[in-house]
């Protein structure tokens, strides 16, 4: 079955022979053996090309499933006897990835010397399959996509804050409605429209407020720094603003309003067997990130 599937995938017996380190005639023998055992032709062969029969196409798809399950079963045993190894490719948002995700994965790599990390820190939404990533970290809402598994890792509480110097001049907003009277420093990801600020409402969808602001930045640290300089209100993850709030350079506002919980997820492609390196990375992030967010 493995030889047959490889011959179909690569388009010729010769290519399959090279990939499997077999002779061309031996590949042909494997395929003929299958056909004789089944009593049905799988591949139409001419001097110029080969093509699957209708039955061969259906048998090929079933063989792929059988082989994938067999490999998954072997991998289960291998995982029990080995440590994670090979390249782990992860894509993540730039700021959240640099401050929260990367330290956890670097610690994991320190524990397992056979594990290689290939990390992409970018606010571009990479495609797991097309871009060849093992794992994607996403913040915010998710779009349903077939064939992708998501696990929530943590929640970031979002807070509205401003510098004392700004509040002395412009006053403090007491209600959500008051935000319309203030200047804001807003986040815009890679040229997308300004992201609204969200506020929870019991039994309803979150209230969306699009802030007024002449400053649009795609880096949260830069937004926090601009807020400290008195340039306007900012809507930031609490873990990012925490030290500035504790130091008094920022003041948390709207304390009577519940904080909006911004989710962080790990995503990976559905597979018969989740590799050990991906499973350990997801478990490590799920254990570490909630403590950072608290």
Buried (B, 14 or more C-beta within 10 A) or exposed (E): BBBBBBBBEBEBBEBBBEBBEBEBEBBBEBBEEBBEEEEEBBBEEEEEEBEBBEEBEEBBEEBBEEBEEEBEEEBEEEBEEEEBBEEBBBBBBBBBBBBBBBEBBEEBBEEBEEBBBEBBBEBEEBEBEEEEBBBBBBBEEEEEEEEBEBEEBBBBBBBBBBBEEBBEEBEBBEEBEEBEEBBBBBBBBEEEEBBBBBBBEEEEEEBEBBBBBEBEBBEBEBBBBBBBEBBBBBBBBBBBBBEBBEEEBBBBBBEEBEBBBBBBBBBBBEEEBBBBBBBBBBBBBBEBBBEBBE
